[in-house]
């Protein structure tokens, strides 16, 4: 094993990557997926890492959309079965049924998953997938549930089994008859079985009374088990036909196994595709369970590390499974120019947990897993993660603590040199285990070397000399784990830009150590030096706390401002709604008054038909009421749209479904949109959508130009029920009221049927129509439409 491989294997063990894979495997749906998750391989390049992450996200959205989620029940591990087939072996009925069930499940999953436009990455896995429906049909036709070869598999097998069953029934009937006739010499009335042959329990003294073959006796010797002579030949024929049945079943199983072997490549590819889909689903469900979010992987090694509120994934698993304590998150933000971060602080403060959290996060992002962070984590793709964490002291190998660290660091340096690409190096207690001055010098030289070779090195230390590297090299940064000196407990929060203070003497004093010892230790350290450094660090910590408090106050003020803004906006919307309701109430009140007046006029007209009242007065009243209706009719409200139009790729909200979707295409005139909402694609009008923030699309006024070659003569105009009014039997002033109502509503010519009679009604109407301003002319209708008994009124607007 090379140095790089050995260093990587040690790193995975130190970061407890196998434990993470074990948790992941519990979300696999198939046995092969469970096995593969335990040894989850890491992609060798950025392209494959991004592909795995895309598979995870696509199958997660599909799994959440389908009720009950994706179901892989019926997918079996075919690797062993296919290898035996290709070597000429014969499969059992159960194994052949596993092949058929896997083909059926794969076909169902392909129908659910295959959607290239919506899920391009996982759909590409299904391009060359062959589900072999003919092979599935052949196996399911020839095999029954449980793997037994069905009678319908061949005519010969059906006939042999029918004969075999008939012989067994005949033998049973013969034995039942013997039981009835010779019951006195039998110990039992049941038919037993010895070596596959039916026997009767015969009394030992009556063995000469019933001929046959003895197959055994009881322990006491009082009972012998005898196969009667009358069924021996029939039993021999049954055994012979059973052998023929087994031979025919073997022939069928051999033929089917050969057919499976012929499709070895297709079935092997199908098993690989099902495994990849199962792994993607396991990664998605594991990420959802952790509350993970997808990271952004950058190709450039200069990209920053941004992990906000990162939680150690194994601690999160422990919390979720055992209802443990809430995991304290840490936030990591390493600028692109930084190469080394030195984390200082007291023991049990969370330094090592922070190292492992960062290392696991980088490995998880590389494997296509979701990270237990908030917001959108981003980091460069690292070709390898190398770690030296913990104590590997070995008595067998004669290695001290210091020696074990140096040996492992040597392998790390060799791995960085042998493997190209950006590397993440994690060092725990660098320079520890030897003389502090020599250890500090060695640690400083090592970190400077790693700053030249690795993308990022994160080291924990108690050596004070490493804290000053930041001020001489811009590639270095300090961080510390916070510690509450009042409670003598770590807070597990990571503070950036501030080195950790030494709290050993203070902790010792608060824990009750003899004050003489603590004071002597303080004198040995000296007031000049450590105290000055600690005072500077303490001042920085207090300044940071003040800044943090001010930032929190600003956030709270912003939240209250936003809340006030929302309240004012709701109040304004409420007032607008109330104003609209008042206007609507007034409009309805006016309409009610107008309808009441019209009702009175209609009542007056009905009375005029029977009484000698003044009809001209009624007509004037009707005209006055119609003018009132026009005066009180409110102007149509025009909604002001903001200048917003959707574009291809935008997310919009479908008003009819109240759901969001993506715009796939827009018609040439811009009036129709093709929107993908979930797995449904629909075409809707521009006015049926709005932006996610509530903006309406600005719809331009549509100008319709109509070119008409029709003339206005009666031969080319069409008469319908809507533009025809019959006033026969009415007086002139009554007919005027009716015709005036039609003239207000009709578009185009109006046919008035008045009949011929004495001509008084016709003359009176034409005389009145000459005074109507919008009437262009009045003519007699065509002979087919009534001739002189019908007049056609042509309006000016019709031209």
Residue pairs with C-beta under 8 A, 6 or more apart in sequence:
1 9
2 418
3 411
3 414
3 415
3 418
4 384
4 414
4 415
4 418
4 419
6 411
7 384
7 386
7 408
7 411
7 412
7 414
7 415
8 384
8 385
8 386
8 415
10 387
10 408
10 411
11 17
11 359
11 385
11 386
11 387
11 426
12 18
12 363
14 356
14 387
14 388
14 389
14 390
15 356
15 359
15 360
15 363
15 385
15 387
15 389
15 426
16 314
16 356
16 360
17 360
17 363
18 38
19 314
20 313
20 314
20 317
20 360
20 364
21 37
21 38
21 39
21 40
22 38
23 286
23 313
23 314
23 317
24 37
24 40
24 282
24 283
24 286
24 369
25 33
25 34
25 35
25 37
25 38
25 282
26 34
27 37
27 281
27 282
27 285
27 286
27 289
28 34
28 36
28 37
28 278
28 279
28 281
28 282
29 70
29 71
29 72
29 73
29 75
29 278
29 281
29 282
30 72
30 75
30 76
30 77
30 274
30 275
30 278
31 76
31 77
32 77
32 79
32 271
32 275
32 278
33 72
33 275
33 278
33 279
33 282
36 275
36 279
37 279
37 282
40 279
40 367
42 363
42 366
42 367
43 49
43 51
43 52
43 366
43 367
43 368
46 297
46 299
46 381
49 297
49 365
49 366
49 367
49 368
49 381
50 297
51 121
51 368
52 280
52 283
52 367
52 368
53 294
53 295
53 297
53 365
53 368
54 121
55 121
55 122
55 276
55 280
55 283
55 368
56 280
56 283
56 284
56 287
56 294
56 368
56 369
56 370
57 284
57 294
58 119
58 120
58 121
58 122
58 280
59 70
59 113
59 119
59 122
59 277
59 280
59 281
59 284
60 284
60 285
60 287
60 288
61 119
62 70
62 112
62 113
62 119
63 69
63 70
63 281
63 284
63 285
65 678
65 679
66 112
70 109
70 112
70 113
70 281
72 105
72 109
72 274
72 277
72 278
72 281
73 105
74 101
74 102
74 104
74 105
75 101
75 102
75 105
75 106
75 274
75 278
76 98
76 99
76 101
76 102
77 271
78 98
78 99
78 102
78 267
78 268
78 270
78 271
79 271
81 91
81 95
81 98
81 99
81 260
82 260
82 261
82 264
82 267
82 268
82 271
84 91
85 91
85 257
85 258
85 260
85 261
85 264
86 261
86 264
88 261
89 257
90 250
90 253
90 254
90 257
91 99
91 253
91 256
91 257
91 260
92 147
92 253
93 143
93 146
93 147
93 148
93 149
93 253
94 146
94 147
95 147
96 139
96 143
96 147
96 253
96 256
96 257
96 260
97 139
97 140
97 143
97 145
97 147
99 135
99 139
99 260
99 267
100 135
100 136
100 139
100 140
100 143
102 270
102 271
102 274
103 131
103 132
103 133
103 135
103 136
103 270
104 131
104 136
105 274
106 129
106 131
106 270
106 273
106 274
107 131
107 133
109 274
109 277
110 126
110 129
110 131
113 119
113 122
113 123
113 126
113 277
114 123
114 126
115 123
115 679
116 123
116 124
117 664
117 676
118 676
118 679
122 277
122 280
125 273
125 276
125 277
126 273
128 269
129 269
129 270
129 273
130 263
130 266
130 269
130 270
131 270
132 263
132 266
132 267
135 259
135 260
135 263
138 256
138 259
139 256
141 150
141 152
141 153
142 149
142 150
142 152
142 153
142 252
142 256
143 149
143 150
143 153
144 150
149 157
149 249
149 252
149 253
151 157
151 158
151 161
152 158
153 252
154 248
154 252
156 248
157 245
157 248
157 249
157 252
160 241
160 244
160 245
160 248
161 245
163 241
164 238
164 241
164 242
164 245
167 234
167 237
167 238
167 241
168 238
170 234
171 198
171 231
171 234
171 235
171 238
172 191
172 198
174 228
174 230
174 231
174 234
175 191
175 198
175 200
175 228
175 231
176 191
178 200
178 210
178 228
178 230
179 186
179 189
179 191
179 200
182 209
182 210
183 189
185 202
185 203
185 206
185 209
185 210
186 200
186 201
186 202
186 203
187 201
187 202
187 203
187 222
187 223
188 201
188 223
190 201
191 198
191 199
191 200
192 198
192 199
192 200
192 201
192 225
193 199
194 215
194 216
194 225
194 227
195 215
196 239
197 215
197 227
197 235
198 227
198 231
198 235
199 215
199 216
199 225
199 226
199 227
200 210
200 225
200 226
200 227
200 228
201 223
201 224
201 225
202 210
202 223
202 224
202 225
202 226
203 222
203 223
203 224
204 217
204 221
204 222
204 223
204 224
207 214
207 224
207 226
210 226
210 228
211 228
211 229
212 226
212 227
212 228
212 229
212 230
212 232
213 226
213 227
213 229
213 232
214 224
214 225
214 226
214 227
215 225
215 226
215 227
216 224
216 225
217 223
217 224
217 225
218 224
218 225
227 235
260 267
280 368
283 367
283 368
283 369
283 370
284 370
286 292
286 369
286 370
287 369
287 370
288 370
289 320
290 313
290 316
290 317
290 320
290 370
290 372
291 316
291 372
292 369
292 370
292 371
292 372
292 373
293 370
293 371
293 373
293 374
293 375
293 376
293 377
294 370
294 371
294 376
295 361
295 365
295 370
295 371
295 373
295 376
295 377
295 378
295 379
296 376
296 377
296 378
296 379
297 365
297 366
297 378
297 379
297 380
297 381
298 378
298 379
298 380
298 381
299 380
299 381
300 380
301 380
301 421
301 422
301 455
302 336
302 337
302 380
303 336
303 378
303 379
303 380
304 333
304 334
304 335
304 336
304 378
304 379
305 332
305 333
305 334
305 358
305 378
305 379
305 380
305 456
306 332
306 333
306 334
306 377
306 378
306 379
307 331
307 332
307 333
307 358
307 361
307 371
307 373
307 377
307 379
308 331
308 333
308 373
308 374
308 375
308 377
309 329
309 330
309 331
309 373
309 374
309 375
310 329
310 330
310 331
310 332
310 357
310 358
310 361
310 371
310 372
310 373
310 377
311 327
311 328
311 329
311 357
311 372
311 373
312 327
312 353
312 356
312 357
312 360
312 372
313 357
313 360
313 361
313 364
313 372
314 360
315 324
315 327
315 353
316 327
316 372
318 324
319 325
319 326
319 327
328 350
328 491
328 492
328 493
329 373
329 374
330 350
330 354
330 357
330 492
330 493
330 494
331 494
332 354
332 358
332 494
333 496
334 341
334 456
334 477
335 477
337 474
337 475
338 456
338 475
338 476
338 477
339 450
339 451
339 452
339 454
339 455
339 456
339 457
339 475
339 476
340 447
340 450
340 451
340 456
340 457
340 458
340 459
340 469
340 475
340 476
340 477
341 456
341 457
341 458
341 459
341 476
341 477
341 478
341 479
342 447
342 459
342 460
342 461
342 466
342 467
342 469
342 470
342 476
342 477
342 478
342 479
342 499
343 351
343 354
343 355
343 458
343 459
343 460
343 461
343 479
343 480
343 481
343 494
343 500
344 351
344 460
344 461
344 462
344 466
344 467
344 478
344 479
344 480
344 481
344 499
344 500
345 351
345 480
345 481
345 482
345 483
345 490
345 500
346 481
346 483
346 490
346 500
346 503
346 504
346 507
348 490
349 481
349 482
349 483
349 490
349 492
349 500
350 481
350 490
350 492
350 494
351 428
351 460
351 481
352 389
352 390
352 428
352 460
353 492
354 458
354 460
354 481
354 494
355 387
355 389
355 426
355 428
355 458
355 460
356 389
356 426
358 424
358 426
358 458
359 385
359 387
359 424
359 426
361 371
361 373
361 377
361 379
362 379
362 382
362 385
362 424
363 385
364 370
364 371
365 371
365 377
365 379
365 381
366 381
366 382
371 377
380 422
380 455
381 422
382 421
382 422
382 423
382 424
382 455
383 419
383 420
383 421
383 422
383 423
384 415
384 416
384 419
384 421
384 423
384 424
385 423
385 424
385 426
386 412
386 415
386 416
386 423
386 424
386 425
386 426
387 425
387 426
387 427
387 428
388 405
388 408
388 409
388 412
388 426
388 427
388 428
388 430
389 426
389 427
389 428
390 428
391 401
391 404
392 399
392 401
392 404
392 405
392 408
393 399
393 400
393 401
393 404
394 404
399 407
400 433
401 432
401 433
402 432
402 433
402 434
405 429
405 430
405 432
405 433
409 427
409 446
412 425
413 449
413 453
415 423
416 423
416 425
416 450
416 453
416 454
417 453
422 454
422 455
423 453
423 454
423 455
424 454
424 455
424 456
424 457
424 458
425 450
425 454
425 456
425 457
425 458
426 457
426 458
426 459
427 446
427 457
427 458
427 459
427 460
428 459
428 460
429 460
429 461
429 462
430 443
430 446
430 447
430 459
430 460
430 461
430 463
430 466
431 439
431 440
431 442
431 443
431 446
431 461
431 463
431 466
432 439
432 461
432 462
432 463
433 439
434 442
436 463
439 463
440 463
440 464
440 465
440 466
443 459
443 461
443 463
443 465
443 466
444 465
444 466
444 469
447 457
447 459
447 466
447 469
447 476
448 469
448 473
450 457
451 457
451 473
451 475
451 476
459 466
464 502
464 530
464 533
467 478
467 499
467 533
469 476
470 476
470 477
470 478
477 496
477 497
478 496
478 497
478 498
478 499
479 494
479 495
479 496
479 497
479 498
480 494
480 495
480 498
480 499
480 500
480 501
481 490
481 491
481 492
481 493
481 494
481 495
481 500
482 490
482 491
482 492
482 493
482 494
482 495
483 489
483 490
483 491
483 500
483 501
483 503
484 490
484 491
485 503
485 506
485 510
488 507
488 510
488 511
495 541
495 544
497 540
497 544
498 537
498 540
498 541
498 544
499 537
500 537
501 534
501 537
501 538
501 541
502 530
502 534
505 518
505 521
505 522
505 525
508 517
508 518
508 521
509 515
509 518
525 531
583 634
587 632
587 634
590 632
591 632
594 625
594 628
594 629
594 632
597 625
597 628
598 622
598 625
601 618
601 621
601 622
601 625
604 613
604 618
604 621
605 615
605 618
605 734
605 737
607 613
608 615
608 618
608 734
609 731
609 734
615 731
615 733
615 734
616 733
618 733
618 737
619 733
619 736
619 737
619 740
622 737
622 740
623 740
626 744
639 696
641 695
641 696
641 697
641 698
641 699
642 695
642 696
642 698
643 698
644 691
644 695
644 696
644 697
644 698
645 670
645 697
645 698
646 652
646 663
646 666
646 673
646 686
646 689
646 691
646 697
647 663
647 666
648 663
648 664
648 665
648 666
649 662
649 663
650 662
650 663
650 691
651 660
651 661
651 662
651 663
651 692
652 660
652 661
652 662
652 663
652 673
652 675
652 689
652 690
652 691
652 692
653 659
653 660
653 661
653 689
653 690
653 691
653 692
654 660
654 661
654 675
654 677
654 682
654 684
654 688
654 689
655 688
655 689
655 690
656 684
656 688
657 677
659 677
659 678
660 677
660 692
661 675
661 676
661 677
661 678
662 675
662 676
663 673
663 674
663 675
664 674
664 675
664 676
664 681
665 673
665 674
666 672
666 673
666 674
667 673
670 686
671 685
671 686
672 683
672 684
672 685
672 686
673 683
673 684
673 685
673 686
673 689
674 681
674 682
674 683
675 681
675 682
675 683
675 684
675 689
686 697
686 699
687 696
687 697
687 699
689 697
690 696
690 697
710 716
710 717
712 749
712 794
712 798
712 799
714 749
714 779
714 781
714 782
714 785
714 792
715 782
717 748
717 749
717 792
719 751
719 781
719 785
722 746
723 746
723 748
723 749
723 750
723 751
724 750
724 751
724 753
725 738
725 739
725 742
725 750
725 751
725 752
725 753
726 753
727 734
727 735
727 738
727 739
727 752
727 753
727 754
727 761
727 765
728 753
728 754
728 755
728 761
730 738
730 761
731 761
732 760
732 761
732 764
732 765
732 768
735 752
735 754
735 761
735 764
735 765
736 765
736 768
739 750
739 752
739 765
739 793
740 772
742 750
743 750
743 772
743 774
743 775
743 793
743 795
746 795
747 797
747 798
748 795
748 798
749 792
749 793
749 794
749 795
749 798
750 792
750 793
750 795
751 781
751 785
751 786
751 790
751 791
751 792
752 765
752 790
752 791
752 792
752 793
753 786
753 789
753 790
754 761
754 762
754 765
754 789
754 790
754 791
755 761
755 762
755 789
756 762
756 788
756 789
762 788
762 791
765 791
766 778
766 791
769 775
769 778
769 793
774 795
774 796
774 797
775 793
775 794
775 795
775 796
776 794
776 795
776 796
776 798
776 799
777 794
778 791
778 792
778 793
778 794
779 791
779 792
779 794
780 787
780 788
780 790
780 791
780 792
781 787
781 790
781 791
781 792
785 792
